[in-house]
Amino acid sequence: MKVLLSGTAGGSGWPEPGCRCASCSGLTAGRRPFELLVDGLVAFPFGEAPPGYRAWGGGLGLTGPDGGTLLCVPPGHEPPARLPVRPDLVLIDLLDRPERLGRLRRACPSAQVVAVGLDHRVRSEEELARRLRLWGAVAVPDGTELDTAVPDGTQLDTAVPDGTQPGVSAPGAERVRVRRALLLGGSRSGKSGEAELRLAAEPHVTYVATGPAGTGDGEWADRVRAHRERRPEHWATVETTDLVTAVGGATTPLLIDGLGTWLAAVFDEHGAWDGDRAPVQRRCDELVAAWRQAPGPVVAVSDEVGMGVVPATASGRAFRDALGRLNERLAAESEYVALVVAGRLLEL
């Protein structure tokens, strides 16, 4: 099937008329509201399909006479709970809950993915491109024609009507996946959200929670609850301080959140706040060794402790120094390291 995307933006376009936000003001090329036409015959949503076509998924999916299949999930729509067929091409709003792509990839791991519904929910075209590289998806210009019959991994014809080439990669391209990523940041810096965003399109993720459950501490329990509610439902969760086993035995991508609470727990376990700190050093050595030999993708979140005031107690200074050294050692063994400040990334 030939899929003509006349518009790729959200319902008001990008930029949104009359909007003065930084995203709309800085846009270099505008996008029209989402609109598509299949084979010059079938418009979205796919209601009563003409002979030879079959609509499914509540009008979100379409199968053509050539056997090609398309799933379209623009803003305001949810993917079908069950897919009767595996779509060859997925057009989906990734600015709202990108983890839905990870869930879809459980059923259709090889589908080509094109982002639609693009608008000022993302702060810039550059930030959009960065996220799409992480998720293995692309954005194409208005007027692009896609073909559901293109074999997996093949470059799509993304020429726009005037014959220019937008220079995008194939929608079936591999996601940007580094083996080890370390994200540093201060309190409420957005580091956990960035870590979750990096793995949002993965079909299987194990979230390693290292902090206490919050029993007896209502404020901490609220923090834990907020993290759990934000976490995609299809992710697995492991609550442990045995990071060496978690990293070494991982069979899915890991998200470790975070190293600060892990180190505090290690201090507690060994009574090291006012006692012998050699066991803490040994545990850090073991973690660095496991990190170096990580079998698959792992993203860890840690606190940047070198910018605050000097702790008033010896135990506080010992913790700060231990975490700072651990961050430095893990960073040296990582393919990707970034500092998150006010939700913005500073790659290191």
C-alpha positions as CSV (number, residue, x, y, z in Angstrom):
1,M,0.0,0.0,0.0
2,K,1.1,3.6,-0.7
3,V,0.6,5.8,2.3
4,L,0.6,9.5,1.6
5,L,1.2,11.7,4.7
6,S,-0.2,15.1,3.8
7,G,0.3,16.3,7.3
8,T,2.4,15.0,10.2
9,A,1.7,17.4,13.0
10,G,-0.9,17.5,15.9
11,G,-4.4,18.8,15.5
12,S,-3.4,22.4,15.4
13,G,-0.2,22.0,13.4
14,W,3.4,22.9,14.3
15,P,3.8,25.8,14.9
16,E,0.4,26.2,16.5
17,P,-1.3,29.4,15.2
18,G,-0.8,32.3,17.6
19,C,1.5,30.3,19.9
20,R,4.6,32.1,21.1
21,C,6.3,29.2,22.9
22,A,10.0,28.5,22.3
23,S,9.2,25.4,20.3
24,C,6.8,27.1,17.9
25,S,9.0,30.2,17.6
26,G,12.1,28.3,16.8
27,L,10.7,25.9,14.2
28,T,12.5,26.0,10.9
29,A,9.8,24.2,8.8
30,G,6.1,24.1,9.6
31,R,4.0,21.0,9.6
32,R,0.3,20.7,8.8
33,P,-2.2,18.8,11.0
34,F,-2.1,15.0,10.6
35,E,-3.8,13.7,7.5
36,L,-3.2,10.5,5.4
37,L,-4.6,8.8,2.4
38,V,-3.9,5.2,1.4
39,D,-3.6,4.3,-2.3
40,G,-5.4,7.5,-3.1
41,L,-8.6,5.8,-1.9
42,V,-8.8,5.2,1.9
43,A,-8.6,8.1,4.3
44,F,-8.0,7.8,8.1
45,P,-9.8,6.8,10.2
46,F,-10.4,3.5,8.4
47,G,-14.1,3.0,8.7
48,E,-15.8,1.2,5.8
49,A,-12.9,0.1,3.7
50,P,-13.5,-0.3,-0.1
51,P,-13.4,-3.8,-1.7
52,G,-10.0,-5.5,-1.3
53,Y,-9.2,-3.6,2.0
54,R,-9.9,-4.7,5.5
55,A,-10.1,-2.3,8.5
56,W,-9.3,-3.5,11.9
57,G,-8.4,-2.3,15.4
58,G,-11.4,0.0,15.6
59,G,-10.5,1.8,12.4
60,L,-6.8,2.3,13.4
61,G,-5.5,-0.6,11.3
62,L,-5.8,-1.4,7.6
63,T,-4.8,-4.4,5.5
64,G,-4.5,-3.8,1.7
65,P,-5.0,-6.0,-1.4
66,D,-1.3,-6.6,-1.5
67,G,-1.2,-7.9,2.0
68,G,0.5,-4.8,3.4
69,T,-0.6,-3.8,6.9
70,L,-0.7,-0.3,8.5
71,L,-1.4,0.7,12.1
72,C,-2.1,4.4,12.7
73,V,-2.2,5.8,16.3
74,P,-2.3,9.7,16.0
75,P,-2.8,12.0,19.0
76,G,-6.0,11.2,21.0
77,H,-6.0,7.5,20.1
78,E,-4.8,4.3,21.9
79,P,-3.2,1.3,20.2
80,P,-5.6,-1.7,20.1
81,A,-5.3,-4.0,23.1
82,R,-4.7,-6.9,20.8
83,L,-3.4,-6.9,17.2
84,P,-5.1,-9.3,14.8
85,V,-2.1,-8.9,12.4
86,R,1.4,-7.6,12.7
87,P,1.6,-4.2,11.0
88,D,4.4,-3.5,8.5
89,L,4.2,0.2,9.2
90,V,3.3,2.0,12.4
91,L,2.4,5.7,12.4
92,I,2.2,6.8,16.0
93,D,2.2,9.7,18.4
94,L,5.5,9.3,20.3
95,L,5.4,12.6,22.2
96,D,2.7,11.3,24.5
97,R,3.7,8.2,26.4
98,P,6.4,6.8,24.1
99,E,6.4,3.6,26.2
100,R,3.4,2.5,24.1
101,L,5.9,1.8,21.3
102,G,7.8,-0.5,23.6
103,R,4.6,-2.4,24.3
104,L,3.8,-2.6,20.6
105,R,7.2,-3.9,19.8
106,R,6.5,-7.0,21.9
107,A,4.0,-8.0,19.2
108,C,5.6,-6.4,16.1
109,P,9.4,-6.0,16.7
110,S,10.3,-5.4,13.1
111,A,7.6,-2.9,12.2
112,Q,8.8,0.4,10.6
113,V,7.9,3.3,12.8
114,V,7.2,6.9,11.8
115,A,6.3,9.5,14.4
116,V,3.2,11.6,13.7
117,G,1.3,14.2,15.8
118,L,4.4,16.3,16.0
119,D,3.9,19.6,17.9
120,H,5.2,21.8,20.6
121,R,5.1,19.1,23.2
122,V,8.8,18.7,22.3
123,R,11.0,21.8,22.7
124,S,12.8,21.7,19.4
125,E,13.4,19.8,16.2
126,E,16.8,18.8,17.5
127,E,15.3,17.3,20.7
128,L,12.8,15.4,18.5
129,A,15.5,14.0,16.4
130,R,17.5,12.9,19.5
131,R,14.5,11.1,21.0
132,L,13.6,9.3,17.7
133,R,17.2,8.0,17.4
134,L,16.8,6.5,20.8
135,W,13.5,4.9,19.9
136,G,14.4,3.7,16.4
137,A,11.8,5.8,14.7
138,V,11.9,8.8,12.3
139,A,9.9,11.8,11.4
140,V,9.2,12.5,7.7
141,P,8.2,15.8,6.0
142,D,4.6,16.6,5.1
143,G,3.9,15.1,1.7
144,T,6.0,12.0,2.1
145,E,4.7,8.8,0.6
146,L,5.5,5.6,2.4
147,D,5.2,2.0,1.2
148,T,4.1,-0.8,3.5
149,A,5.7,-3.3,1.1
150,V,9.2,-2.2,1.8
151,P,11.2,-5.1,3.3
152,D,12.5,-4.7,6.9
153,G,15.6,-2.6,7.1
154,T,15.3,-1.2,3.6
155,Q,15.5,2.5,3.0
156,L,12.1,4.0,2.3
157,D,11.4,6.4,-0.5
158,T,11.0,9.6,1.6
159,A,11.2,12.1,-1.3
160,V,8.8,15.0,-0.9
161,P,6.8,16.3,-3.9
162,D,9.4,18.8,-5.1
163,G,11.9,16.0,-5.4
164,T,14.1,17.1,-2.5
165,Q,15.4,14.5,-0.1
166,P,14.8,15.1,3.6
167,G,17.7,13.0,4.6
168,V,16.0,10.8,7.1
169,S,16.9,7.2,7.9
170,A,14.8,4.2,7.2
171,P,11.9,3.9,9.7
172,G,13.1,0.3,10.2
173,A,16.5,1.5,11.4
174,E,18.1,0.1,14.6
175,R,17.6,2.1,17.8
176,V,20.6,3.9,19.2
177,R,21.6,1.5,22.0
178,V,24.7,1.9,24.0
179,R,25.9,-0.8,26.4
180,R,26.4,1.4,29.4
181,A,24.8,4.9,30.1
182,L,25.3,6.9,33.2
183,L,23.0,9.9,34.0
184,L,24.1,12.3,36.7
185,G,22.1,15.1,38.2
186,G,21.0,16.9,41.3
187,S,17.7,16.6,43.1
188,R,14.6,17.1,40.8
189,S,16.9,17.6,37.9
190,G,15.0,15.3,35.6
191,K,17.6,12.6,35.5
192,S,15.2,9.7,36.3
193,G,12.8,10.9,33.6
194,E,15.6,11.1,31.1
195,A,16.6,7.5,32.0
196,E,13.1,6.3,31.5
197,L,12.8,8.1,28.2
198,R,16.0,6.4,26.9
199,L,14.4,3.0,27.3
200,A,10.8,3.9,26.5
201,A,10.7,2.1,23.2
202,E,12.3,-1.2,24.5
203,P,9.8,-4.1,24.5
204,H,11.3,-5.5,27.7
205,V,12.9,-3.5,30.5
206,T,13.8,-4.4,34.1
207,Y,13.7,-1.5,36.5
208,V,16.0,-2.0,39.4
209,A,14.8,0.0,42.4
210,T,17.5,0.4,45.1
211,G,15.8,2.6,47.6
212,P,13.7,1.7,50.6
213,A,9.9,1.2,50.2
214,G,9.2,4.2,52.5
215,T,7.5,2.3,55.4
216,G,7.0,4.8,58.2
217,D,8.0,7.7,56.1
218,G,5.0,9.2,54.3
219,E,7.0,11.7,52.2
220,W,9.4,9.0,50.9
221,A,6.5,6.6,50.3
222,D,4.9,9.3,48.1
223,R,8.1,9.6,46.1
224,V,8.2,5.8,45.6
225,R,4.6,5.7,44.6
226,A,5.1,8.5,42.0
227,H,7.9,6.6,40.4
228,R,5.9,3.4,40.3
229,E,2.9,5.1,38.7
230,R,5.1,6.8,36.1
231,R,6.8,3.5,35.2
232,P,5.3,1.6,32.1
233,E,3.1,-1.2,33.2
234,H,4.9,-3.8,31.0
235,W,8.2,-3.2,32.6
236,A,9.4,-5.7,35.3
237,T,10.6,-4.3,38.6
238,V,13.2,-5.7,40.9
239,E,13.8,-4.2,44.3
240,T,17.4,-5.1,45.4
241,T,20.7,-3.7,46.5
242,D,22.6,-6.7,44.9
243,L,23.5,-4.7,41.8
244,V,26.3,-7.1,40.9
245,T,23.9,-10.0,40.4
246,A,21.3,-7.7,38.7
247,V,23.8,-6.4,36.2
248,G,25.7,-9.6,35.6
249,G,22.6,-11.7,35.1
250,A,20.5,-9.3,33.1
251,T,18.6,-10.7,30.1
252,T,16.7,-7.4,29.3
253,P,17.9,-3.8,29.3
254,L,18.2,-2.5,32.9
255,L,17.4,0.8,34.4
256,I,19.0,1.3,37.8
257,D,17.6,4.1,39.9
258,G,19.7,5.0,41.7
259,L,23.3,4.7,42.8
260,G,22.9,7.2,45.6
261,T,20.2,5.2,47.4
262,W,22.2,2.0,46.7
263,L,25.3,3.4,48.3
264,A,23.4,4.6,51.3
265,A,22.0,1.1,51.7
266,V,25.5,-0.4,51.5
267,F,26.7,2.0,54.2
268,D,23.7,0.8,56.4
269,E,24.3,-2.9,55.7
270,H,28.0,-2.7,56.8
271,G,27.5,-0.1,59.6
272,A,30.0,2.1,57.8
273,W,28.7,5.5,58.7
274,D,30.8,5.6,61.8
275,G,32.7,2.3,61.4
276,D,35.0,0.5,58.9
277,R,34.4,1.6,55.4
278,A,36.5,-1.0,53.7
279,P,33.5,-3.2,52.9
280,V,31.9,-0.2,51.1
281,Q,34.9,0.1,48.9
282,R,34.8,-3.6,48.2
283,R,31.2,-3.4,47.1
284,C,31.9,-0.5,44.9
285,D,34.9,-2.4,43.3
286,E,32.5,-5.3,42.6
287,L,29.9,-3.1,41.0
288,V,32.5,-1.4,38.8
289,A,33.7,-4.8,37.6
290,A,30.2,-6.0,36.9
291,W,29.4,-2.7,35.0
292,R,32.5,-3.2,32.9
293,Q,31.3,-6.7,31.9
294,A,27.6,-5.8,31.5
295,P,26.0,-8.3,29.1
296,G,23.4,-5.9,27.7
297,P,22.2,-2.3,27.8
298,V,22.1,-0.7,31.3
299,V,21.2,2.8,32.2
300,A,22.1,4.0,35.7
301,V,20.9,7.1,37.5
302,S,23.2,8.7,40.1
303,D,23.4,11.9,42.2
304,E,25.9,14.6,41.3
305,V,27.3,15.4,44.8
306,G,30.2,17.5,43.9
307,M,28.4,20.9,43.6
308,G,26.8,21.2,47.0
309,V,28.0,22.4,50.4
310,V,30.6,20.4,52.3
311,P,28.7,18.1,54.6
312,A,28.9,19.0,58.3
313,T,29.6,15.5,59.5
314,A,32.4,13.0,58.8
315,S,29.9,10.4,57.8
316,G,28.3,12.8,55.3
317,R,31.7,13.7,53.8
318,A,32.5,10.0,53.6
319,F,29.3,9.3,51.7
320,R,29.9,12.2,49.3
321,D,33.4,11.2,48.6
322,A,32.5,7.5,48.0
323,L,29.6,8.4,45.6
324,G,31.8,10.9,43.8
325,R,34.5,8.3,43.3
326,L,32.0,5.7,42.2
327,N,30.4,8.1,39.6
328,E,33.9,8.8,38.3
329,R,34.8,5.1,37.9
330,L,31.5,4.1,36.3
331,A,31.8,7.1,33.9
332,A,35.2,5.9,32.8
333,E,33.6,2.5,31.9
334,S,30.6,4.0,30.1
335,E,29.9,4.7,26.5
336,Y,27.5,7.5,27.3
337,V,27.6,9.9,30.2
338,A,25.4,13.0,30.7
339,L,24.6,15.6,33.4
340,V,21.0,16.5,33.6
341,V,20.3,20.1,34.7
342,A,16.7,21.5,34.8
343,G,15.6,18.7,32.5
344,R,18.3,19.5,29.9
345,L,21.2,17.2,28.9
346,L,24.8,18.1,29.0
347,E,26.7,15.3,27.4
348,L,30.0,14.6,29.0
